[in-house]
Structures are given as structure tokens and as C-alpha cells.
Amino acid sequence: MKRFGYILTVSIVLMLVLAPALPGNSIAKDQQAQTTGVEWQRYKIDGEFSVFLPFIPATSTIHATYARNQTRRERTIAAYADGVVFVILTFEKKGMSFDDLVERNGEGGTAETVTTDGLKGKSYNGSTESTVWTAQFFDAGNNLYKFAATASKLGDHSAALSKFFSSISFTNNQQGSAILDGPGEQSPTHANAAKLDAIVKSSELTTRARVISKPEPMYTEQARMNQTTGTVVLRCIFSRSGAVENISVIKDLPNGLTDKAVAAARQIRFIPGVKEGQFVSTWMQLEYNFNLY
């Protein structure tokens, strides 16, 4: 059977009428981490590392081709809470060096040295008009890692960012709940914000929703065999709680590709749009383009 690769592009489009210097790793790793009533938990994966997160993260694992008949395992792990998106990228160290990792997944800025469990890495900080971010990179032998957090400038998130980065651990015999592939757990809508339940027009937004993590769906074997190509178009709400809700299919594809696109949409993590100093909900259109080569 002939094998096909594929090119997948993802577009996130606003609907026509609607729109969308941190502390180092010095805090005790197993301190009780809480933010706005959410009790953080420690999560681990394959004995590689563990980290505190506010919710069960959305997790996607792929085996990416990097050379002829050569693949490496890559993971995207992401969680959102109260204006902050936490992202962990992991790569098997096959066909990729530490410098490659930083170059391909870096966001600029000047590097500083950071040390966790005796493992030295690089840390970068930066900001945009509406967010601040920190990214830390590590080479842990067989695997490469990027730990990143992007926070809205709406509110003070320094404590949550410190808790996340200070909790990173590469020690053996990791404790915590296992991280498994899946959509993860969404932040609940705040009950005291009922007046903002209406979907907000783009013209009324102070800041549009900012997507931080958007894993790509994979081709199904049936779609490969039938050489299925095209675009899946979805309509959904990017909720003020940070959840992708009310997903409906505007344009579908056969052979399981629509289901793959919907599953990927549920794993998107973003900072909600802002109106009058409050996070609000907006309609969004997602387009997943599947092309074989």
C-alpha cells in the first residue's frame, strides 16, 4: 500500500459579525498551589517529568516524520485557568538538537540560565500589547522540553506563573496523576459574571481572543487510503471561561477527518477576548485544511 504524508494548515477566523520578569525555580516544588479557588494538582508523564497544573491538561501525541522512514514522538500538553495558558512541548531527541528546539519554538528575547533538579536550561521572557510570557527549555537526555506560560495583562498572574515554573521536576519516581491523551478539563464559567453571558461583537472588544495552543489533527488511515483532501470548517464559541464550546460543523470531510478536526478544536487553549476589563465570549470559525503529498 502506498503511504502518503500530509500537510495540514489550521486557520482561526473571526466570524463576520463577532470577534474574537518572573521568579526563578526556587519555591518548594510540592507546596500547595492554588489560584482563585482552583486547587492545582501535580501531573506526570512516562516518568519523564512532573509539574503542577490547575486542571487536567489537553494532551496530544504524534509521531512526526523528520527524515525518510524516521519518526519521533512529539507531545503538546496545555491547560488554561484565569487568564493564563500553560503549555508543555516534549520531543524525542531524534533529528533535533537543543539549539534546534529553541530556534523552532522560541519567541525571541535574551536567554537567561535556569536550573531545575541540577539540569541547566534556558529561560526567555517577553510581552505583547496584551500578554506577558515566559518560556523555559531543557535537554533531559533522551528528550527535549519547552515549558511556557502566557498570561493576560488583565490582572496579576505572577503567583500562578511562579507556581508553574517552580514545580517543574525531572527527578526519578515522579509523583502525581498520569497525563493521558485527550481533551483535558475545561475551566468552569464563573457564576458571578452572568451579565457577560452574551456573545460580544468584534467592534465592542478591547482585546481579541488570543490562541496559544492549537494541536493539529492527524489523518486517519481510511482517509490516507482514499486520498481524501479538503477543508473542515467549524463554528464554535471561544468562551470567557477559556473553553471551546458549542462546536458545529459548517463543512465536513469523510473518512473520519471531521471527527479529528472536532477533537483537535476541543484541545485549543486560548486567552479569551476582553471587553471593559472583563473576559467575554466570541464566536469563532476554525478551518482545518487536509492535503496529501
Backbone as CSV, one residue per row, in Angstrom:
resi,resn,N_x,N_y,N_z,CA_x,CA_y,CA_z,C_x,C_y,C_z
1,MET,0.844,-1.200,0.000,0.000,0.000,0.000,0.874,1.243,0.000
2,LYS,0.571,2.144,-0.890,1.352,3.371,-0.967,1.073,4.236,0.243
3,ARG,2.115,4.785,0.838,1.971,5.638,2.009,2.021,7.109,1.581
4,PHE,1.188,7.899,2.181,1.150,9.320,1.875,1.468,10.121,3.129
5,GLY,2.188,11.191,2.975,2.320,12.168,4.032,1.211,13.181,3.865
6,TYR,1.204,14.209,4.694,0.175,15.218,4.536,0.669,16.550,5.050
7,ILE,0.050,17.579,4.533,0.273,18.934,5.014,-1.044,19.416,5.596
8,LEU,-1.012,19.905,6.810,-2.224,20.381,7.465,-2.012,21.821,7.887
9,THR,-2.913,22.685,7.469,-2.871,24.069,7.935,-4.149,24.358,8.699
10,VAL,-4.033,25.166,9.728,-5.164,25.485,10.581,-5.381,26.984,10.566
11,SER,-6.601,27.391,10.236,-6.939,28.811,10.248,-7.993,29.057,11.313
12,ILE,-7.823,30.133,12.043,-8.796,30.540,13.052,-9.294,31.915,12.655
13,VAL,-10.577,31.994,12.322,-11.131,33.192,11.700,-12.232,33.764,12.572
14,LEU,-12.228,35.073,12.755,-13.330,35.736,13.446,-14.562,35.691,12.562
15,MET,-15.724,35.338,13.144,-16.957,35.373,12.378,-17.245,36.811,11.945
16,LEU,-17.977,36.964,10.866,-18.202,38.277,10.271,-18.798,39.265,11.263
17,VAL,-19.750,38.800,12.074,-20.419,39.745,12.967,-19.859,39.713,14.383
18,LEU,-18.994,38.759,14.670,-18.482,38.641,16.032,-16.988,38.402,16.021
19,ALA,-16.270,38.676,17.098,-14.824,38.513,17.120,-14.308,37.933,18.425
20,PRO,-13.653,37.801,17.842,-12.954,37.308,18.950,-12.035,38.270,19.872
21,ALA,9.322,39.907,34.209,10.441,39.217,34.875,9.936,38.420,36.076
22,LEU,9.880,37.098,35.823,9.258,36.180,36.747,10.226,35.545,37.728
23,PRO,9.744,35.067,38.880,10.626,34.417,39.844,11.230,33.159,39.265
24,GLY,12.410,32.775,39.741,13.084,31.575,39.263,12.516,30.336,39.911
25,ASN,13.161,29.189,39.657,12.683,27.916,40.175,13.200,27.689,41.588
26,SER,12.786,28.529,42.537,13.332,28.456,43.882,12.299,28.106,44.943
27,ILE,11.006,28.106,44.577,9.969,27.813,45.557,9.874,26.301,45.755
28,ALA,9.535,25.856,46.946,9.419,24.418,47.212,8.478,23.771,46.208
29,LYS,8.920,22.655,45.602,8.216,22.066,44.480,6.835,21.549,44.847
30,ASP,6.637,21.058,46.050,5.375,20.434,46.397,4.524,21.286,47.320
31,GLN,4.721,22.604,47.267,3.861,23.483,48.039,2.435,23.387,47.504
32,GLN,1.452,23.647,48.326,0.075,23.625,47.878,-0.157,24.816,46.960
33,ALA,-0.492,24.532,45.703,-0.653,25.594,44.713,-2.125,25.846,44.468
34,GLN,-2.554,27.091,44.689,-3.946,27.435,44.458,-4.033,28.800,43.802
35,THR,-5.090,29.003,43.020,-5.358,30.310,42.429,-6.853,30.452,42.232
36,THR,-7.422,31.548,42.707,-8.854,31.852,42.624,-9.714,30.635,42.907
37,GLY,-9.420,29.920,43.982,-10.263,28.813,44.390,-9.982,27.497,43.688
38,VAL,-9.084,27.470,42.705,-8.752,26.239,41.999,-7.561,25.578,42.673
39,GLU,-7.728,24.324,43.090,-6.633,23.607,43.718,-5.814,22.899,42.652
40,TRP,-4.565,23.287,42.495,-3.691,22.695,41.499,-3.289,21.290,41.918
41,GLN,-2.979,20.454,40.924,-2.512,19.102,41.167,-1.209,18.872,40.411
42,ARG,-0.428,17.928,40.921,0.798,17.554,40.210,0.467,16.481,39.176
43,TYR,0.971,16.659,37.957,0.767,15.715,36.867,2.118,15.225,36.366
44,LYS,2.141,13.976,35.874,3.383,13.381,35.393,3.113,12.648,34.081
45,ILE,4.201,12.372,33.340,4.057,11.624,32.104,5.267,10.723,31.891
46,ASP,5.018,9.427,31.795,6.032,8.418,31.460,7.291,8.498,32.330
47,GLY,7.195,9.008,33.537,8.371,9.111,34.383,9.386,10.125,33.910
48,GLU,9.021,10.964,32.907,9.968,11.932,32.346,10.054,13.179,33.217
49,PHE,8.904,13.709,33.610,8.870,14.936,34.406,7.528,14.995,35.109
50,SER,7.392,15.933,36.029,6.096,16.237,36.619,6.015,17.741,36.828
51,VAL,4.782,18.237,36.973,4.570,19.680,37.082,3.184,19.930,37.663
52,PHE,3.021,21.044,38.370,1.710,21.456,38.845,0.933,22.129,37.716
53,LEU,-0.373,21.783,37.591,-1.274,22.437,36.652,-2.627,22.633,37.329
54,PRO,-3.384,23.657,36.909,-4.661,23.941,37.566,-5.787,22.999,37.169
55,PHE,-5.689,22.367,35.997,-6.711,21.444,35.517,-6.033,20.305,34.759
56,ILE,-6.770,19.210,34.534,-6.263,18.128,33.689,-5.962,18.717,32.312
57,PRO,-4.739,18.581,31.814,-4.393,19.254,30.559,-4.904,18.532,29.319
58,ALA,-5.172,19.301,28.267,-5.389,18.728,26.939,-4.051,18.200,26.450
59,THR,-4.035,16.965,25.936,-2.781,16.335,25.555,-2.905,15.651,24.207
60,SER,-1.937,15.876,23.352,-1.910,15.284,22.019,-0.520,14.730,21.752
61,THR,-0.440,13.470,21.317,0.827,12.828,20.986,0.826,12.434,19.514
62,ILE,1.876,12.803,18.800,2.023,12.401,17.406,3.403,11.787,17.213
63,HIS,3.571,11.084,16.107,4.872,10.572,15.696,5.210,11.269,14.381
64,ALA,6.005,12.311,14.477,6.295,13.184,13.344,7.466,12.640,12.537
65,THR,7.333,12.699,11.211,8.417,12.280,10.328,9.447,13.387,10.223
66,TYR,10.720,13.085,10.501,11.771,14.089,10.402,12.823,13.718,9.368
67,ALA,12.796,12.485,8.869,13.689,12.021,7.802,13.017,10.818,7.162
68,ARG,13.582,10.327,6.083,12.973,9.210,5.370,12.800,8.011,6.314
69,ASN,11.534,7.601,6.508,11.197,6.455,7.343,11.640,6.613,8.793
70,GLN,11.861,7.855,9.229,12.266,8.119,10.606,11.225,9.021,11.279
71,THR,10.784,8.637,12.463,9.813,9.451,13.188,10.279,9.702,14.612
72,ARG,9.743,10.737,15.236,10.000,10.995,16.656,8.676,11.336,17.332
73,ARG,8.587,10.994,18.590,7.393,11.291,19.365,7.417,12.752,19.798
74,GLU,6.299,13.436,19.558,6.148,14.826,19.968,4.822,14.960,20.709
75,ARG,4.842,15.726,21.801,3.624,15.923,22.586,3.335,17.403,22.789
76,THR,2.047,17.725,22.818,1.587,19.052,23.206,0.657,18.883,24.398
77,ILE,0.990,19.542,25.495,0.231,19.469,26.748,-0.133,20.898,27.139
78,ALA,-1.419,21.179,27.363,-1.805,22.566,27.629,-2.996,22.639,28.571
79,ALA,-2.993,23.663,29.416,-4.094,23.911,30.346,-4.306,25.419,30.461
80,TYR,-5.542,25.807,30.790,-5.879,27.226,30.953,-6.567,27.435,32.288
81,ALA,-6.280,28.562,32.933,-7.015,28.982,34.128,-6.838,30.472,34.333
82,ASP,-7.939,31.187,34.468,-7.943,32.578,34.937,-6.969,33.487,34.197
83,GLY,-7.006,33.420,32.870,-6.192,34.343,32.089,-4.798,33.879,31.764
84,VAL,-4.459,32.625,32.088,-3.123,32.098,31.814,-3.226,30.768,31.075
85,VAL,-2.449,30.618,30.000,-2.330,29.338,29.305,-0.951,28.757,29.600
86,PHE,-0.939,27.512,30.074,0.296,26.797,30.377,0.499,25.735,29.303
87,VAL,1.684,25.709,28.686,1.951,24.780,27.590,3.261,24.052,27.824
88,ILE,3.257,22.738,27.580,4.473,21.931,27.645,4.611,21.197,26.315
89,LEU,5.735,21.373,25.641,6.040,20.647,24.411,7.173,19.675,24.710
90,THR,7.023,18.421,24.294,8.071,17.428,24.504,8.443,16.796,23.165
91,PHE,9.734,16.526,22.998,10.242,15.957,21.751,11.268,14.874,22.072
92,GLU,11.131,13.715,21.443,12.229,12.762,21.486,13.423,13.387,20.777
93,LYS,14.602,13.183,21.325,15.786,13.823,20.742,16.315,12.987,19.571
94,LYS,15.525,12.979,18.504,15.891,12.307,17.263,15.825,13.332,16.147
95,GLY,16.951,13.588,15.513,16.968,14.558,14.436,16.739,15.980,14.887
96,MET,16.869,16.244,16.185,16.674,17.593,16.715,17.641,17.815,17.866
97,SER,18.333,18.940,17.846,19.234,19.316,18.932,18.544,20.319,19.848
98,PHE,19.181,20.610,20.975,18.636,21.611,21.888,18.535,22.966,21.194
99,ASP,19.554,23.333,20.421,19.520,24.610,19.702,18.393,24.625,18.679
100,ASP,18.139,23.470,18.035,17.021,23.382,17.098,15.706,23.649,17.821
101,LEU,15.554,23.056,19.003,14.335,23.243,19.783,14.090,24.714,20.073
102,VAL,15.126,25.405,20.551,14.986,26.820,20.894,14.687,27.647,19.654
103,GLU,15.361,27.336,18.548,15.159,28.114,17.319,13.757,27.924,16.759
104,ARG,13.264,26.685,16.775,11.961,26.393,16.181,10.797,26.789,17.076
105,ASN,11.016,26.784,18.380,9.911,27.021,19.309,10.141,28.220,20.216
106,GLY,11.180,28.984,19.947,11.458,30.168,20.744,10.614,31.347,20.315
107,GLU,10.617,32.387,21.141,9.822,33.574,20.864,10.650,34.843,20.982
108,GLY,11.976,34.693,20.840,12.834,35.859,20.911,13.225,36.195,22.337
109,GLY,13.879,37.338,22.481,14.309,37.758,23.801,15.715,37.298,24.110
110,THR,16.206,37.689,25.267,17.556,37.342,25.708,17.498,36.176,26.677
111,ALA,18.362,35.177,26.462,18.332,33.974,27.279,18.980,34.198,28.630
112,GLU,18.406,33.579,29.656,18.996,33.500,30.979,19.100,32.026,31.352
113,THR,20.067,31.696,32.177,20.236,30.314,32.607,19.288,30.008,33.760
114,VAL,18.634,28.841,33.688,17.752,28.395,34.759,18.141,26.962,35.097
115,THR,18.061,26.590,36.370,18.453,25.252,36.807,17.314,24.590,37.569
116,THR,16.979,23.371,37.172,15.945,22.580,37.831,16.469,21.177,38.077
117,ASP,16.485,20.736,39.318,16.997,19.411,39.677,18.394,19.176,39.113
118,GLY,19.212,20.205,39.136,20.571,20.111,38.630,20.678,20.155,37.125
119,LEU,19.546,20.267,36.431,19.530,20.314,34.969,19.462,21.764,34.520
120,LYS,20.482,22.206,33.777,20.515,23.584,33.319,19.715,23.748,32.027
121,GLY,19.022,24.868,31.953,18.249,25.176,30.761,18.321,26.652,30.448
122,LYS,17.510,27.072,29.486,17.451,28.475,29.099,16.045,29.011,29.335
123,SER,15.985,30.237,29.811,14.711,30.879,30.088,14.604,32.184,29.320
124,TYR,13.437,32.441,28.738,13.185,33.661,27.981,11.913,34.312,28.506
125,ASN,11.887,35.637,28.535,10.706,36.400,28.931,10.386,37.425,27.860
126,GLY,9.122,37.784,27.751,8.739,38.800,26.784,7.313,39.248,27.000
127,SER,6.844,40.111,26.134,5.479,40.613,26.255,4.969,41.081,24.901
128,THR,3.647,41.117,24.784,2.976,41.720,23.639,2.101,42.843,24.204
129,GLU,1.277,43.419,23.374,0.406,44.504,23.831,-0.556,44.034,24.924
130,SER,-0.976,42.746,24.837,-1.993,42.265,25.769,-1.539,41.135,26.682
131,THR,-0.327,40.584,26.486,0.112,39.434,27.265,1.566,39.571,27.716
132,VAL,1.919,38.770,28.712,3.320,38.557,29.089,3.570,37.059,29.010
133,TRP,4.801,36.647,28.727,5.077,35.224,28.581,6.472,34.886,29.089
134,THR,6.627,33.645,29.496,7.916,33.075,29.867,8.015,31.685,29.246
135,ALA,9.189,31.337,28.740,9.431,30.008,28.177,10.760,29.481,28.699
136,GLN,10.763,28.234,29.155,11.980,27.585,29.636,12.224,26.314,28.825
137,PHE,13.495,26.108,28.412,13.878,24.984,27.557,14.889,24.112,28.285
138,PHE,14.708,22.774,28.162,15.602,21.831,28.825,15.953,20.667,27.905
139,ASP,17.186,20.183,28.039,17.649,18.953,27.392,17.818,17.920,28.501
140,ALA,16.916,16.910,28.516,16.930,15.928,29.603,17.358,14.553,29.096
141,GLY,18.411,14.522,28.310,18.938,13.248,27.833,18.262,12.765,26.573
142,ASN,17.241,11.932,26.718,16.547,11.390,25.548,15.445,12.304,25.029
143,ASN,15.119,13.329,25.793,14.000,14.191,25.422,14.343,15.665,25.586
144,LEU,13.682,16.477,24.768,13.792,17.923,24.837,12.452,18.490,25.279
145,TYR,12.493,19.608,26.042,11.266,20.154,26.607,11.195,21.667,26.468
146,LYS,9.970,22.144,26.250,9.662,23.563,26.382,8.496,23.694,27.363
147,PHE,8.703,24.434,28.450,7.655,24.772,29.397,7.363,26.260,29.213
148,ALA,6.117,26.611,28.925,5.803,28.011,28.639,4.486,28.413,29.293
149,ALA,4.383,29.689,29.609,3.141,30.239,30.137,2.929,31.610,29.536
150,THR,1.723,31.847,29.055,1.340,33.149,28.505,0.165,33.674,29.304
151,ALA,0.292,34.885,29.832,-0.720,35.442,30.731,-1.268,36.754,30.193
152,SER,-2.562,36.917,30.341,-3.181,38.193,30.007,-2.660,39.282,30.938
153,LYS,-2.551,40.498,30.417,-2.191,41.627,31.262,-3.359,42.097,32.116
154,LEU,-4.533,41.455,31.937,-5.692,41.749,32.760,-5.535,40.997,34.082
155,GLY,-5.100,41.681,35.113,-4.893,41.049,36.408,-3.431,40.723,36.652
156,ASP,-3.138,40.329,37.884,-1.778,39.972,38.288,-1.677,38.450,38.363
157,HIS,-0.878,37.850,37.477,-0.764,36.394,37.407,0.608,35.911,37.857
158,SER,1.372,36.760,38.504,2.746,36.398,38.854,2.802,35.181,39.777
159,ALA,1.850,35.053,40.699,1.872,33.914,41.621,1.630,32.609,40.870
160,ALA,0.670,32.600,39.950,0.379,31.383,39.183,1.559,30.999,38.302
161,LEU,2.204,31.975,37.676,3.349,31.679,36.826,4.501,31.122,37.654
162,SER,4.726,31.704,38.818,5.791,31.219,39.685,5.525,29.784,40.138
163,LYS,4.274,29.494,40.495,3.914,28.153,40.937,4.155,27.124,39.833
164,PHE,3.815,27.477,38.608,4.007,26.559,37.486,5.483,26.246,37.268
165,PHE,6.286,27.287,37.106,7.691,27.062,36.775,8.470,26.467,37.945
166,SER,8.138,26.852,39.162,8.869,26.321,40.315,8.551,24.856,40.573
167,SER,7.445,24.364,40.024,7.038,22.979,40.274,7.637,21.980,39.292
168,ILE,8.305,22.444,38.228,8.882,21.535,37.228,9.906,20.620,37.900
169,SER,9.771,19.326,37.672,10.687,18.370,38.292,11.059,17.268,37.306
170,PHE,12.351,16.943,37.273,12.846,15.856,36.426,13.401,14.699,37.259
171,THR,13.080,14.655,38.535,13.613,13.600,39.392,12.951,12.260,39.075
172,ASN,13.598,11.169,39.481,13.037,9.834,39.287,11.876,9.600,40.255
173,ASN,11.112,8.542,39.968,9.985,8.160,40.834,9.015,9.321,41.023
174,GLN,8.589,9.883,39.902,7.686,11.021,39.945,6.362,10.672,40.611
175,GLN,5.842,11.620,41.397,4.517,11.501,41.989,3.540,12.336,41.168
176,GLY,2.250,11.976,41.234,1.257,12.776,40.545,0.345,11.937,39.677
177,SER,-0.671,12.588,39.117,-1.615,11.926,38.223,-1.019,11.815,36.824
178,ALA,-1.278,10.686,36.170,-0.722,10.463,34.837,-1.401,11.362,33.815
179,ILE,-0.606,11.938,32.908,-1.120,12.725,31.797,-1.419,11.784,30.645
180,LEU,-2.659,11.814,30.144,-3.085,10.949,29.053,-3.610,11.788,27.895
181,ASP,-3.488,11.267,26.679,-4.021,11.969,25.520,-5.528,12.171,25.676
182,GLY,-5.999,13.363,25.316,-7.420,13.653,25.398,-7.678,15.139,25.519
183,PRO,-8.949,15.532,25.575,-9.306,16.953,25.586,-9.017,17.672,26.883
184,GLY,-8.742,16.914,27.960,-8.463,17.553,29.233,-9.712,18.107,29.885
185,GLU,-9.495,18.956,30.864,-10.574,19.536,31.666,-10.627,21.032,31.414
186,GLN,-11.826,21.543,31.185,-12.001,22.960,30.915,-12.292,23.717,32.201
187,SER,-11.850,24.968,32.244,-12.160,25.839,33.366,-13.651,26.143,33.381
188,PRO,-14.326,26.047,34.531,-15.764,26.334,34.579,-16.042,27.816,34.419
189,THR,-17.224,28.132,33.902,-17.643,29.523,33.771,-17.890,30.116,35.153
190,HIS,-17.464,31.350,35.359,-17.646,31.998,36.661,-19.101,32.409,36.860
191,ALA,-19.689,31.943,37.940,-21.114,32.176,38.177,-21.448,33.648,38.381
192,ASN,-20.489,34.434,38.853,-20.777,35.841,39.168,-20.630,36.755,37.961
193,ALA,-20.501,36.172,36.778,-20.327,37.001,35.582,-21.467,36.790,34.602
194,ALA,-22.676,36.498,35.111,-23.815,36.173,34.265,-24.162,37.294,33.290
195,LYS,-23.909,38.541,33.680,-24.258,39.659,32.806,-23.420,39.687,31.535
196,LEU,-22.317,38.925,31.522,-21.459,38.904,30.345,-21.656,37.645,29.508
197,ASP,-22.791,36.921,29.734,-23.036,35.686,29.012,-23.266,35.917,27.525
198,ALA,-23.702,37.096,27.121,-23.962,37.371,25.721,-22.675,37.301,24.913
199,ILE,-22.801,36.843,23.659,-21.652,36.811,22.758,-21.380,38.234,22.282
200,VAL,-20.125,38.650,22.352,-19.773,40.050,22.131,-19.320,40.295,20.695
201,LYS,-19.772,41.384,20.114,-19.370,41.760,18.765,-17.903,42.204,18.736
202,SER,-17.261,41.984,17.595,-15.851,42.337,17.471,-15.611,43.823,17.704
203,SER,-16.554,44.647,17.282,-16.395,46.092,17.430,-16.432,46.535,18.890
204,GLU,-16.926,45.654,19.771,-17.044,46.004,21.183,-15.874,45.482,22.018
205,LEU,-14.994,44.688,21.401,-13.890,44.088,22.139,-12.741,45.067,22.341
206,THR,-12.194,45.065,23.530,-10.958,45.797,23.794,-9.763,45.003,23.287
207,THR,-9.789,43.693,23.523,-8.717,42.783,23.086,-9.348,41.507,22.564
208,ARG,-8.931,41.054,21.415,-9.485,39.827,20.834,-8.890,38.589,21.502
209,ALA,-9.597,37.479,21.387,-9.107,36.210,21.923,-7.764,35.878,21.284
210,ARG,-6.857,35.336,22.090,-5.509,35.006,21.621,-5.261,33.511,21.804
211,VAL,-5.146,32.790,20.684,-4.907,31.346,20.733,-3.435,31.101,21.057
212,ILE,-3.185,30.258,22.059,-1.826,29.950,22.499,-1.410,28.538,22.087
213,SER,-2.329,27.576,22.177,-2.010,26.189,21.832,-3.118,25.621,20.952
214,LYS,-2.769,25.101,19.781,-3.757,24.524,18.865,-3.168,23.282,18.184
215,PRO,-3.211,22.136,18.854,-2.697,20.897,18.267,-3.380,20.576,16.943
216,GLU,-2.634,19.978,16.035,-3.179,19.635,14.728,-3.772,18.233,14.743
217,PRO,-4.914,18.047,14.066,-5.477,16.697,13.962,-4.652,15.852,12.994
218,MET,-4.721,14.530,13.159,-3.990,13.622,12.294,-4.917,13.015,11.247
219,TYR,-4.327,12.648,10.125,-5.072,11.906,9.114,-5.458,10.543,9.669
220,THR,-6.627,10.047,9.271,-6.994,8.669,9.565,-6.432,7.771,8.458
221,GLU,-6.255,6.501,8.779,-5.753,5.569,7.767,-6.723,5.452,6.595
222,GLN,-8.031,5.492,6.892,-9.023,5.418,5.822,-8.920,6.616,4.889
223,ALA,-8.677,7.800,5.458,-8.527,8.997,4.628,-7.278,8.910,3.766
224,ARG,-6.201,8.341,4.306,-4.989,8.151,3.511,-5.249,7.204,2.343
225,MET,-5.893,6.073,2.641,-6.153,5.078,1.605,-7.012,5.644,0.479
226,ASN,-7.968,6.508,0.860,-8.875,7.089,-0.138,-8.397,8.440,-0.667
227,GLN,-7.202,8.846,-0.227,-6.601,10.111,-0.653,-7.577,11.288,-0.477
228,THR,-8.214,11.308,0.679,-9.179,12.363,0.972,-8.465,13.665,1.319
229,THR,-8.831,14.743,0.659,-8.271,16.063,0.952,-9.398,17.084,1.039
230,GLY,-9.082,18.249,1.541,-10.079,19.308,1.615,-10.024,20.035,2.939
231,THR,-11.096,20.740,3.258,-11.143,21.600,4.444,-12.352,21.283,5.300
232,VAL,-12.118,21.132,6.581,-13.199,21.044,7.566,-13.374,22.428,8.168
233,VAL,-14.591,22.933,8.158,-14.883,24.252,8.729,-15.815,24.074,9.927
234,LEU,-15.411,24.619,11.056,-16.180,24.523,12.285,-16.564,25.918,12.780
235,ARG,-17.683,26.003,13.444,-18.123,27.235,14.097,-18.246,26.931,15.585
236,CYS,-17.708,27.787,16.438,-17.723,27.495,17.871,-17.645,28.789,18.661
237,ILE,-17.825,28.658,19.961,-17.682,29.787,20.869,-16.360,29.652,21.613
238,PHE,-15.558,30.697,21.587,-14.405,30.797,22.477,-14.917,31.476,23.742
239,SER,-15.230,30.663,24.739,-15.899,31.142,25.941,-14.986,31.997,26.804
240,ARG,-15.593,32.871,27.589,-14.852,33.697,28.537,-14.193,32.852,29.619
241,SER,-14.643,31.594,29.780,-14.038,30.691,30.764,-12.804,29.993,30.209
242,GLY,-12.487,30.215,28.919,-11.339,29.561,28.311,-11.668,28.246,27.643
243,ALA,-12.955,27.913,27.522,-13.379,26.656,26.908,-13.845,26.888,25.476
244,VAL,-13.582,25.898,24.610,-14.144,25.894,23.260,-15.483,25.179,23.345
245,GLU,-16.573,25.901,23.081,-17.916,25.376,23.311,-18.769,25.478,22.057
246,ASN,-19.920,24.788,22.092,-20.931,24.870,21.033,-20.329,24.658,19.635
247,ILE,-19.535,23.620,19.479,-18.908,23.349,18.186,-19.941,22.800,17.211
248,SER,-20.058,23.419,16.059,-20.921,22.904,14.993,-20.122,22.825,13.703
249,VAL,-20.494,21.872,12.851,-19.769,21.625,11.601,-20.423,22.413,10.472
250,ILE,-19.664,23.291,9.840,-20.149,24.069,8.693,-19.824,23.338,7.395
251,LYS,-18.649,22.738,7.319,-18.234,21.968,6.150,-17.475,20.754,6.643
252,ASP,-17.872,19.552,6.167,-17.252,18.343,6.676,-16.436,17.635,5.600
253,LEU,-15.707,16.614,6.041,-14.968,15.714,5.165,-15.243,14.291,5.633
254,PRO,-15.195,13.320,4.712,-15.456,11.927,5.082,-14.241,11.255,5.715
255,ASN,-14.402,9.979,5.978,-13.311,9.103,6.441,-12.715,9.524,7.773
256,GLY,-13.558,10.096,8.631,-13.129,10.401,9.979,-12.406,11.719,10.167
257,LEU,-12.192,12.496,9.095,-11.425,13.737,9.226,-12.199,14.813,9.990
258,THR,-13.515,14.837,9.821,-14.304,15.817,10.578,-14.193,15.555,12.079
259,ASP,-14.283,14.285,12.471,-14.156,13.943,13.890,-12.785,14.330,14.424
260,LYS,-11.736,14.129,13.623,-10.383,14.503,14.047,-10.280,16.011,14.235
261,ALA,-10.918,16.783,13.348,-10.881,18.237,13.457,-11.619,18.716,14.708
262,VAL,-12.779,18.118,14.990,-13.545,18.497,16.186,-12.757,18.174,17.451
263,ALA,-12.118,17.010,17.471,-11.317,16.625,18.646,-10.163,17.598,18.853
264,ALA,-9.530,18.027,17.753,-8.432,18.991,17.853,-8.937,20.342,18.355
265,ALA,-10.116,20.746,17.894,-10.680,22.027,18.331,-10.904,22.044,19.837
266,ARG,-11.315,20.909,20.397,-11.563,20.840,21.841,-10.268,20.970,22.647
267,GLN,-9.132,20.773,21.999,-7.848,20.880,22.697,-7.224,22.268,22.595
268,ILE,-7.858,23.175,21.869,-7.331,24.534,21.770,-7.363,25.202,23.148
269,ARG,-6.284,25.871,23.477,-6.234,26.657,24.700,-5.895,28.096,24.319
270,PHE,-6.625,29.048,24.885,-6.547,30.438,24.462,-6.832,31.367,25.623
271,ILE,-6.454,32.625,25.451,-6.836,33.671,26.390,-8.059,34.372,25.816
272,PRO,-9.169,34.409,26.531,-10.405,34.963,25.993,-10.290,36.442,25.620
273,GLY,-11.212,36.870,24.769,-11.303,38.276,24.432,-11.725,39.103,25.647
274,VAL,-11.456,40.389,25.574,-11.720,41.279,26.714,-12.622,42.434,26.281
275,LYS,-13.584,42.758,27.132,-14.434,43.932,26.968,-14.601,44.596,28.325
276,GLU,-14.289,45.879,28.393,-14.476,46.662,29.615,-13.832,45.987,30.830
277,GLY,-12.637,45.469,30.618,-11.892,44.897,31.723,-12.361,43.533,32.185
278,GLN,-13.203,42.846,31.368,-13.690,41.518,31.712,-13.498,40.575,30.521
279,PHE,-13.191,39.301,30.810,-13.158,38.314,29.746,-14.576,38.073,29.238
280,VAL,-14.715,37.926,27.918,-16.030,37.728,27.297,-15.939,36.608,26.258
281,SER,-17.107,36.171,25.781,-17.194,35.092,24.802,-17.387,35.647,23.391
282,THR,-16.817,34.941,22.405,-16.962,35.345,21.000,-17.137,34.110,20.126
283,TRP,-17.862,34.272,19.031,-17.946,33.213,18.030,-16.656,33.201,17.221
284,MET,-16.196,31.993,16.879,-15.009,31.848,16.051,-15.271,30.814,14.962
285,GLN,-14.540,30.928,13.867,-14.582,29.925,12.802,-13.206,29.284,12.682
286,LEU,-13.173,27.960,12.707,-11.935,27.205,12.591,-11.927,26.465,11.259
287,GLU,-10.803,26.533,10.557,-10.667,25.832,9.286,-9.448,24.912,9.346
288,TYR,-9.679,23.618,9.148,-8.608,22.622,9.131,-8.452,22.109,7.701
289,ASN,-7.309,22.421,7.087,-7.054,22.060,5.698,-6.194,20.811,5.623
290,PHE,-6.715,19.741,5.059,-6.020,18.462,4.925,-5.557,18.294,3.481
291,ASN,-4.246,18.147,3.284,-3.680,17.973,1.945,-2.625,16.899,1.947
292,LEU,-2.802,15.867,1.102,-1.802,14.806,0.962,-0.706,15.244,-0.005
293,TYR,0.485,14.693,0.161,1.562,14.986,-0.770,2.351,13.705,-1.037
